């Protein structure tokens, strides 16, 4: 690395957050931001239980559920409230101008409003709260990053988090996976039964494939998300490597980012993510260009900005043009994405172009528009811009574009030299230790299912302690200033600023072909918000307007009232509803389905918006309890009303009718036909539909549906796991010949 230092620095107000009596507010707010982001980056979250509960089944360990997610989302707003509080009472505390947060905040509000017209209102409500929390984290971080030591502190936490990711991957790969594979081989049938899967079903085969292949998903639902988050952290590690080579004297700390980068490569290898194998190279190239030519590019800011936007737009148009001309995109992975995007465009055209189908509701509508040769039943279009277009409509994509364009402009600002101000001492050990400890404590109470017994809890606690050790090892050593009395390092670190900005940019590029920003786990989204906020703090300009205390007190009061209202109208009802639903699960496992049904219905009544899942589980429990057919039909109809785009209640209604002593075949036919309109590619349902038509004497219609089943099967690739087995194909052909 060159010994020359780029002439970029970060702005600082007349105090850097540590030089007056109110500095404790900023310090606590920043520590809370880092603790919450770290805690959620090291836990698995879910919106709904992915496995069905059956009588006499065993409880499966649960991660952080919807109550935990909502509580943590509300806590993510606390640092922003602390910043507003300091601004209201401290006339010397100046905020930076970050107008890009306005369209992002409006996007979060629009996502929340989409709950009103979404088919799955509950899912829209929960996931829009995640977006609001990320907005609050971004704005608070932008206002709290005021010195080089803040930049170094955030980057050190990110490097420590990368080491924790590596520890988690190693534990899974070399400790948990061998035991899991042995247990699966011995208890394969029981495991499938506990999850409500048939051994030859697609879900069962996919689960088996993941275990056999040793697929690593980390703290996320998808290996691609684990890989994308790892790449984001790895680019920060590249910044550390460049910064430590630039700093003098070079010491043993240089080994930490090297270890982190090697660990990142190991993680990416086992996730088998193709995009993650390419993006670190792109990140390294951009970091080199920024470090070597940053001042030159900064003097031509407008030209570089315009050219960058044009390159991005032309690149997007080129991809669209290639897809339209050839009917696909190069490589199998991108070809699959193209199929998702074609279906997304049809959803946009045919549903609600201006307002969208509702936040996080793409998956509810995708099945009806899925191409016959697209096998996966995805929940996200694997492109955050297309997601905004389909779920929030033209209004949403305009707000997203406004945020991105303004954000890029603000982040392209040349940094200002810092003012010369006295600085208070701050212990690296104390600051990083308190952040890491708080993060792991939050993680423990949020993500460990202590109901699984002491042995399970001890193992999970031990894993958290290993995460903490890795986090503290990396963060404390890098955040500590050499040849000092343990103070946080406050030397200029321009390479880290570049790395933080590039890491956020690469993650956004990842999400043009992936959904890691909106995985069920919120950690990657909050990590992105943290890095963008740090970049804005490093590049921001302070608002010179005079302090108007009454204005800021009014704003603080309004935001606090809104926050408390969210607790009362969303947080508390969600917690009460989930508690009731979990009690219902326990009753159903204890083979008391009638009590379970009552608790599920209670959960439905307590929920702040209609939750289709509670109604569906109530109907299912009532079937186990052999409740009256009319009551069961009424509850299934309730589930259909709460999510009219889901075929599941229709299929449940059909199966229920077929089990009656004198089934109403016309009712069954109507339900199966309606389910196929919502999911025409479902070959199992189509075959059953044909069976019922044949039983009703409608042989011509039955033959057509059998032939359609085989036609849909022939559209899938030869090696596609969802294809019918040879035995199934032979069975259907025999049925056709018998008609």
C-alpha positions, 0 to 999 in steps of 0.5 A, a space after each residue: 500500500 502507498 504511504 500517501 494519505 487520501 485528503 479525505 476526512 469526516 466532519 465533526 461538530 463543535 463537540 464529537 459527542 464526548 466533550 460535554 455533560 450530555 455526551 452520555 446520551 450519544 454514547 448510550 445511543 451508539 452502544 445500543 445501536 451496535 448491540 441491537 444490530 449485533 444481537 440480531 445479526 447472530 440470531 434466527 428470526 421467523 414470522 411464522 412457525 414453518 412446521 405444522 404441529 400434530 397431536 403427540 408430536 415433539 416440540 421443535 426448538 424455536 428461535 426468535 418469534 414475532 413477539 421478539 421481532 416486534 419488541 426488538 424493532 421497537 427497541 431499535 427506535 430508542 437510539 433515534 429517540 435519544 438523539 432527538 432528546 439530546 437535540 431538544 435539550 442541548 443547544 450545542 448538539 447539531 444534526 447532519 443533513 440527511 434528506 435521503 432518510 425522508 423517502 426511506 421513511 415514507 417508504 416504510 410508512 407506505 409499507 405499513 399502510 399497505 397492511 390495509 389492502 394486503 391479502 396477508 395483513 399480518 405478514 405485511 404488518 410484521 415485516 413493515 415494522 422491520 423496515 421502519 426499525 432499519 430506517 430508525 437505525 440508519 438515521 440514528 447512526 448517521 447522527 451519532 458517527 462524529 469522529 474517527 473513533 466512531 468509524 473505527 469502532 463500527 468497523 471493529 465490531 463488524 470484523 468481530 462479527 465476521 469472526 463470530 460468523 466463522 465460529 458459527 459456521 465451524 460449529 455447524 459444519 464440524 459438530 452439529 452437522 455430523 450428529 444431524 446426519 446420523 440422527 436423520 439416517 436413524 429417524 428419517 420417518 419420524 422427522 418427516 412426520 413431526 414436520 407434517 411431510 410425506 417421505 416422497 414430498 418435495 419439502 421432504 426431499 429438499 430437507 434431505 438434500 440440505 442435510 446430505 449436502 451439508 448446506 450452511 445457512 448461518 443465522 438466516 433461512 437461506 445460504 445465499 443470505 449467509 453468504 451475502 452478509 459475509 461478503 459485506 463483512 469481508 469488504 470491511 475486513 479488506 478496509 481494515 487490511 488496507 488501513 493497518 498497512 497504511 498505519 504505522 507501525 505495522 503490527 500483529 493486528 494485521 493478522 486479524 483481517 487476514 484471518 477474517 478474509 480467510 474465514 469469509 472465503 471458507 464460509 462462501 465456499 460451503 454456502 455454494 453461493 455463486 454471487 458471493 464468489 464474484 462480489 468480493 472481487 468486485 468489492 476489492 477492485 472498487 476499494 482499490 479505485 476509491 483509495 487510490 483515486 478518491 480525491 481525484 474523483 471527489 473533485 469531479 463529483 457531479 460528473 462521476 455521480 451522473 456517469 455512475 447513475 447512467 451506467 447502472 441504468 444502462 446495465 439494467 436496461 441491457 439485462 432486460 433487453 437480453 432477457 426479452 430478446 433471448 427469453 432468458 438470461 445467461 447461467 442457470 441461476 440468472 435464468 431462474 431469476 428471469 422467470 421470477 421477474 416475468 411472473 412479477 411483471 404479470 402480478 404488477 400488471 394485473 393486480 394493483 399497479 399503483 399501490 401494489 399487492 401489499 408488503 411481503 405479499 409477493 409470495 401470496 400472488 406469485 403462485 397464480 402467475 408462476 411460469 410452468 417451467 419455474 419449479 420453486 414456490 418463492 416468497 420474494 422476486 429476488 430483486 429489491 426493486 422489483 419487490 417494491 414495484 410488485 408489493 408497493 406499486 408505482 408509488 413504492 418504486 418512486 419512493 425507493 428510487 428517490 431514496 437511492 438517488 438522494 443517498 448516492 448523492 449524499 454519500 458522494 460528498 467529499 468529506 470535510 476536515 475535522 475541527 480541532 477540539 479536545 477529546 475525552 478518553 474512552 476505553 476500548 475494552 469498556 466500550 467494546 466489552 459493554 456492546 458485545 456483552 449487551 448484544 449476547 445478553 439480548 441474543 440469549 433472551 431473544 433466541 434460546 428456547 429454554 423450554 427445551 430443557 437444560 441440556 439444550 440451553 447449556 449447549 446454546 449458551 456455550 455457543 453464544 459465549 464462543 460468539 462473544 469471545 470471537 466478537 471481543 477478540 476482533 473488535 477490542 484489538 482493532 478498536 484499541 489505539 496502539 501505544 495508548 492506555 487502552 483508548 479507542 483509536 481516533 486516528 484518521 481511517 479513510 480506507 475504512 470509510 471507503 470499505 463501509 460504503 463499498 460493503 453497503 453498495 455490494 450488498 445492494 447489488 447482491 439484492 438485485 438477484 437475491 432476497 438477503 435484505 428481506 430474509 426472515 432474519 432481520 440482521 442483514 437488513 440492520 447491518 446494511 442500515 448501520 453501514 449506510 448510516 456510518 457512511 452518511 455520518 462520515 460524509 454528512 454536512 451539519 445543519 447550520 440553522 439556529 437551535 429552536 428548542 420548542 420545535 425539537 421538543 415538539 418533534 420529540 414528543 410526537 415521536 415518543 407518543 407514536 412509539 408508545 402507541 406502537 407498543 400499545 396497538 402492535 407490540 402488546 397485542 402481538 405478544 398476547 396473541 402469540 402467547 395464546 397461539 403457543 399455548 394452543 400448540 402445547 395443547 395440541 401436542 398434548 392431544 387436547 385439540 379442542 382446547 388448542 382450537 379455543 386458544 388459536 381462536 383467542 389468538 386470532 381475536 387478540 391479533 392487531 390485524 387478522 392473522 390467517 395462520 391462527 384461523 388455519 391452525 384453529 380449523 386444523 385443531 377442530 378437525 383433529 377434535 372432530 368438531 361439528 362440520 359446520 363449525 369447521 367449515 366456518 373456521 376454514 372460511 374465516 381463514 380463506 377470508 383473511 388470506 384469499 390468495 392462499 390455496 391452503 384453506 381451499 385444499 383443507 376444505 376439500 380434504 375435509 369434505 372427502 373424509 365425510 361419510 357422504 362427501 359433497 363431491 361438487 363442493 370438493 370440485 369447487 374447492 379444488 378448482 379454486 385452489 388450482 386457479 391460485 396455484 395452477 402448477 400444483 401437480 398433486 392437487 391437479 391429479 386429485 382434482 382429476 380423481 374427484 372428477 372421475 368419481 363424479 362421472 365427468 370422465 372427459 374433464 378428468 382426462 383433460 386434468 390428468 393430461 394437464 398434470 403430465 403437461 406441467 410435469 414435462 415443462 420442468 427440467 429433467 433433473 428438477 426434484 419436483 418432477 413426478 417420479 416414474 411410478 407416479 407418471 405410470 400411475 397417471 397414464 393408467 388412469 387415463 387409459 382406464 377412462 
